[in-house]
Structures are given as structure tokens and as C-alpha cells.
Amino acid sequence: MQTQITTFYDQLLIVNAPMEAQLYPLILLAIAVVILLSLHPKTNSYRKYDQFESGGSMKDSTHSEYIPALRFNWLTPFYDLIVGTTTREGVFKKSLIAQAAIQAKHNVLDLACGTGTLAIWAKQHQPLANITGVDGDLAVLSLSRKKAKKNGVHLQFDHAMSYSLPYADATFDRVLSSLFFHHLTWQNKQRTARELFRILKPGAELHIADWGSPTNTLMRGLFLFVQLLDGFKTTQDNVEGKLVTLFRDSGFANVTQRKTFSTIYGTMTLYSATKHG
């Protein structure tokens, strides 16, 4: 069923009608999903992590609030269905993997890996690469491990926060991440970007897929649904196109906005950056 919906969705966006006309039939779906989410009680929606294990004990003295992938813990089991049918996941994630040009024996990190879809597809694309997924949500990591096993791929999954990663300096050849940075405050975006710079090898690359500056008025209006769900404070940086500035200020070179995709929730954007040696 999910495959049928995704195929219909992708075909709808390929026809030669104006983008606005293509998206109108799907806007009702976006509205329905957001209304459903907003009606659910928000009690216990957040979980605070001040200490966690990932190969050793790490403490986050800021007591930062952790926001689950779809804001509410009760939605975690439905993450794949919702993301797969509303964000053109198959298109933009596979494009991100192709953009990253992962080579054999590369050490690759999928930051905020969620249920593991990107990590699994990356491993299937380049079986000789060493792929690691990391996420701060133990429940979603359980799903990712089960999914990897079901797909017959060997992956390592670690539990950690994005701005306090349990990896040595200059460990990875590539870092990938999708639909994550818009969940972070500007301070934690900065902390995370600096942490990624630390763990990448000289000459290694960062590849990000996340919401970007709207390409037109319709895309801006549709992105309000994401902001209502995930919060205006954290998502406004994406609307204003600040991710390029974020990575440049964190030491990265060749920071580029590579490609955009129109979705029923706004403009999905692919970015790339390099850590010069």
C-alpha cells in the first residue's frame, strides 16, 4: 500500500501541469495529517536525556529536550508510513546517496538515522562501505535494528546526541543526515555542525537533506504545516536559508545547495560541504 501511494505521488509531481495544480489534490492529505497530530494530547511528548550510554557514559549538562522524530512518541511506529507517503522519501534520499558518492571501505555516518532507511539504502548502494547510524531515540533505534536485519544488511547503530558523538576525531569519510536539523535550536545546530566537522577526516564530505528556503509562495504556505508540528523556533532557520551559513561558519568549505524537491510539506533541499585538509 505504501509503495502504491508513493508511486502515485511521484508520478503526480512529474506531469507537465503547473506545480500548484499538481499539489492541490495532496494538500488535503497534509492538512489531515497535521490536524490528527495536533489533536493528540501532548503529555509525555518530550523526553529529557541528561545521561545515556553509547559505548560509554556521556552526560549532557544542558538537560536539552529531546524531540522524537515525529514530535510525539506514540507516532514513532508510523514514522516510515508518514514520511514515505508525504515527503518523496524515495526520491530525495536516493538522490542524497548518489550525491555522496560513497566508495568501498568508506566509513559513513548516518546522523539522526531514525528508523534506518537512509543507512540501509546507503549500504545496499555500496555494500563495501562501513555504515553507522546514530540517534538519540532508543525506541527508533530498536526499529532501525529490526529493519536492517529484515533487509539482510549489517549496520552498526549507536545511541548518542548529535552534539556529543562517541567517535574519535577524523573518523568518517562521509556524514549523511536527512530531516534532522530543523528539529534543533540554532545553538544546537551550531554545536552539531562543529561536532560533525570534528569527526570528519580531512577532505571528507557532509551531505544533508532537510527543509530549505521555499522555492515559491505555495511551498512557503505548505511549510507552515511542518512549523505547526515541529515548532516555529527551530524551523525558521531553514525557511531563511541559514544552513549554508551554519556550515560555513563551522569551518566547512564548498558549502553548496545542490538540489531542491517540491513536496506537500514544502521545499526539500540537498546540501553538501567539505572539510579541507
C-alpha positions as CSV (number, residue, x, y, z in Angstrom):
1,M,0.0,0.0,0.0
2,Q,2.8,2.4,0.9
3,T,4.6,1.6,-2.4
4,Q,1.4,2.3,-4.3
5,I,0.9,5.6,-2.6
6,T,4.5,6.7,-3.1
7,T,4.4,5.7,-6.8
8,F,1.2,7.7,-7.4
9,Y,2.7,10.6,-5.5
10,D,5.9,10.7,-7.5
11,Q,4.0,10.3,-10.8
12,L,1.7,13.2,-9.9
13,L,4.7,15.5,-9.4
14,I,6.2,14.6,-12.8
15,V,3.3,15.5,-15.0
16,N,3.6,18.7,-17.1
17,A,0.9,20.6,-15.2
18,P,2.0,23.7,-13.1
19,M,3.4,22.7,-9.7
20,E,0.4,24.4,-7.9
21,A,-2.1,22.3,-9.9
22,Q,-0.1,19.1,-9.2
23,L,-0.1,19.7,-5.4
24,Y,-3.7,20.7,-4.8
25,P,-5.0,17.1,-4.6
26,L,-2.4,16.3,-1.9
27,I,-2.8,19.4,0.2
28,L,-5.8,17.8,1.9
29,L,-3.6,14.9,3.0
30,A,-1.2,17.3,4.6
31,I,-3.9,19.2,6.4
32,A,-5.5,15.9,7.6
33,V,-2.2,14.6,9.0
34,V,-1.4,17.8,10.8
35,I,-4.9,18.1,12.3
36,L,-4.6,14.5,13.5
37,L,-1.2,15.1,15.1
38,S,-2.3,18.4,16.8
39,L,-5.4,16.8,18.3
40,H,-3.3,14.2,20.2
41,P,-2.6,15.1,23.9
42,K,1.0,16.5,24.3
43,T,1.6,15.0,27.7
44,N,4.8,12.9,27.8
45,S,5.5,14.1,24.2
46,Y,9.1,15.1,25.2
47,R,11.7,13.1,27.0
48,K,14.8,14.6,28.6
49,Y,18.1,13.0,28.2
50,D,20.9,14.1,30.6
51,Q,22.7,10.8,30.6
52,F,22.9,8.0,28.1
53,E,25.0,5.1,27.1
54,S,26.8,4.6,23.7
55,G,29.9,2.6,24.2
56,G,30.4,4.5,27.4
57,S,28.6,7.1,29.6
58,M,28.2,10.6,28.3
59,K,26.5,13.4,30.1
60,D,24.6,16.3,28.6
61,S,24.8,19.0,31.3
62,T,22.4,21.3,29.4
63,H,19.5,18.9,30.0
64,S,18.3,19.6,26.5
65,E,14.8,18.5,25.5
66,Y,14.8,15.6,23.0
67,I,12.1,15.7,20.4
68,P,11.2,12.4,18.8
69,A,11.2,12.0,15.0
70,L,7.5,13.0,14.6
71,R,7.4,15.1,17.8
72,F,5.2,12.5,19.7
73,N,6.4,9.2,20.9
74,W,3.2,7.5,20.0
75,L,3.8,8.2,16.3
76,T,7.2,6.5,16.2
77,P,5.8,3.2,14.8
78,F,4.2,5.1,12.0
79,Y,7.3,7.1,11.0
80,D,8.1,5.2,7.8
81,L,4.5,5.3,6.6
82,I,4.1,9.0,7.2
83,V,7.5,10.1,5.8
84,G,7.3,7.7,2.9
85,T,4.0,9.0,1.7
86,T,4.4,12.7,2.3
87,T,8.0,13.7,1.6
88,R,9.0,11.9,-1.6
89,E,11.4,10.0,0.6
90,G,12.4,7.5,-2.1
91,V,13.4,10.3,-4.5
92,F,15.3,12.7,-2.2
93,K,17.1,10.1,-0.1
94,K,18.4,8.1,-3.1
95,S,19.5,11.4,-4.7
96,L,21.3,12.2,-1.5
97,I,23.1,8.9,-1.5
98,A,24.1,9.3,-5.2
99,Q,25.3,12.9,-4.4
100,A,27.5,11.5,-1.6
101,A,29.4,9.1,-4.0
102,I,30.2,6.6,-1.2
103,Q,33.2,4.4,-2.1
104,A,34.3,1.0,-0.9
105,K,35.8,1.0,2.6
106,H,34.4,4.5,3.3
107,N,33.4,5.0,6.9
108,V,29.9,6.6,6.7
109,L,27.8,8.0,9.5
110,D,24.0,8.5,9.2
111,L,23.3,11.2,11.7
112,A,19.9,11.0,13.4
113,C,19.3,7.8,11.5
114,G,15.7,7.4,12.6
115,T,14.3,4.0,11.5
116,G,17.4,3.4,9.4
117,T,16.1,3.8,5.9
118,L,18.9,6.0,4.7
119,A,21.6,3.9,6.3
120,I,20.1,0.7,4.8
121,W,19.8,2.2,1.3
122,A,23.4,3.5,1.5
123,K,24.7,0.1,2.5
124,Q,22.7,-1.5,-0.4
125,H,24.1,1.1,-2.8
126,Q,27.7,0.5,-1.6
127,P,27.9,-2.9,0.2
128,L,31.7,-2.5,0.9
129,A,31.3,0.7,2.9
130,N,31.1,0.7,6.7
131,I,27.8,2.3,7.6
132,T,27.0,3.5,11.1
133,G,23.7,5.0,12.2
134,V,23.4,7.2,15.3
135,D,20.2,8.5,17.0
136,G,19.2,9.9,20.4
137,D,15.9,7.9,20.5
138,L,16.2,4.3,21.8
139,A,12.8,3.4,20.6
140,V,13.5,4.4,17.0
141,L,16.9,2.6,17.2
142,S,15.1,-0.6,18.1
143,L,13.1,-0.2,14.9
144,S,16.2,0.5,12.8
145,R,18.0,-2.6,14.0
146,K,14.9,-4.8,13.2
147,K,14.6,-3.2,9.8
148,A,18.3,-3.7,9.0
149,K,18.1,-7.4,10.0
150,K,14.9,-7.8,7.9
151,N,16.7,-6.3,4.9
152,G,19.8,-8.6,5.4
153,V,22.3,-5.8,5.9
154,H,24.9,-5.4,8.6
155,L,24.9,-2.0,10.2
156,Q,26.1,-0.5,13.5
157,F,23.6,1.6,15.4
158,D,24.7,3.8,18.3
159,H,22.8,5.9,20.8
160,A,24.0,9.4,21.3
161,M,23.1,13.1,20.9
162,S,24.2,14.9,17.7
163,Y,26.3,17.4,19.5
164,S,28.1,14.8,21.7
165,L,29.1,12.0,19.5
166,P,31.1,9.0,20.8
167,Y,33.6,9.0,17.9
168,A,37.2,10.0,17.6
169,D,38.4,12.9,15.6
170,A,38.7,12.3,11.9
171,T,36.8,9.0,11.9
172,F,34.4,9.3,8.9
173,D,34.7,9.8,5.1
174,R,31.1,10.8,4.8
175,V,28.4,12.1,7.1
176,L,24.8,11.9,5.8
177,S,21.7,13.2,7.5
178,S,18.1,13.7,6.5
179,L,15.2,15.7,8.0
180,F,17.0,16.4,11.2
181,F,18.5,19.9,11.5
182,H,15.1,21.6,11.5
183,H,14.4,19.9,14.9
184,L,17.4,21.8,16.5
185,T,17.6,25.2,18.1
186,W,20.2,27.5,16.5
187,Q,22.6,26.8,19.4
188,N,22.3,23.1,18.9
189,K,22.6,23.4,15.2
190,Q,25.9,25.1,15.8
191,R,27.1,22.6,18.3
192,T,26.1,19.7,15.9
193,A,27.9,21.3,12.9
194,R,31.1,21.7,14.9
195,E,30.9,18.1,16.1
196,L,30.4,16.9,12.5
197,F,33.5,18.9,11.5
198,R,35.4,17.2,14.3
199,I,34.6,13.6,13.4
200,L,35.1,14.0,9.6
201,K,38.5,13.3,8.1
202,P,40.4,16.0,6.2
203,G,38.9,16.0,2.7
204,A,35.8,14.2,3.8
205,E,32.3,15.4,2.9
206,L,29.0,16.3,4.6
207,H,25.7,15.7,2.8
208,I,22.4,16.9,4.2
209,A,18.7,16.7,3.2
210,D,16.4,19.0,5.0
211,W,13.7,21.6,4.6
212,G,15.1,24.7,2.8
213,S,14.1,28.1,1.6
214,P,10.7,27.8,-0.2
215,T,11.0,28.0,-3.9
216,N,7.6,29.7,-4.3
217,T,4.7,31.0,-2.4
218,L,2.9,27.7,-2.3
219,M,5.9,25.9,-0.9
220,R,6.1,28.6,1.9
221,G,2.4,28.1,2.7
222,L,2.7,24.3,2.8
223,F,5.7,24.5,5.1
224,L,3.5,26.1,7.8
225,F,2.2,22.6,8.5
226,V,5.7,21.5,9.4
227,Q,6.2,24.5,11.6
228,L,2.9,23.9,13.4
229,L,4.1,20.3,14.1
230,D,7.8,20.8,14.8
231,G,7.8,24.4,16.1
232,F,8.4,27.8,14.5
233,K,11.6,28.5,16.6
234,T,13.6,25.6,15.3
235,T,12.3,25.5,11.7
236,Q,12.6,29.3,10.9
237,D,16.4,28.9,10.3
238,N,15.5,26.5,7.4
239,V,13.0,28.9,6.0
240,E,15.5,31.7,6.0
241,G,18.2,29.5,4.3
242,K,20.6,29.6,7.2
243,L,22.0,26.1,6.8
244,V,24.6,27.3,4.3
245,T,25.8,30.0,6.7
246,L,25.7,27.4,9.5
247,F,28.1,25.0,7.8
248,R,30.4,27.8,6.5
249,D,30.7,29.3,10.0
250,S,31.6,25.9,11.4
251,G,34.7,25.6,9.2
252,F,33.3,23.7,6.2
253,A,34.3,24.7,2.6
254,N,32.5,24.4,-0.7
255,V,29.1,24.6,1.1
256,T,26.6,24.3,-1.7
257,Q,22.8,24.0,-2.1
258,R,22.7,21.1,-4.6
259,K,19.1,20.3,-5.4
260,T,15.5,21.0,-4.4
261,F,12.4,18.9,-4.4
262,S,8.8,20.2,-4.1
263,T,6.7,18.2,-1.6
264,I,3.3,18.6,0.0
265,Y,5.1,20.0,3.1
266,G,7.4,22.4,1.4
267,T,10.8,22.5,-0.3
268,M,13.2,19.7,0.4
269,T,16.8,20.8,-0.2
270,L,20.1,18.8,-0.5
271,Y,23.3,20.4,0.7
272,S,26.9,19.4,0.6
273,A,30.1,20.6,2.3
274,T,33.8,19.6,2.5
275,K,36.3,19.5,5.4
276,H,39.5,20.7,3.8
277,G,42.7,19.1,5.0
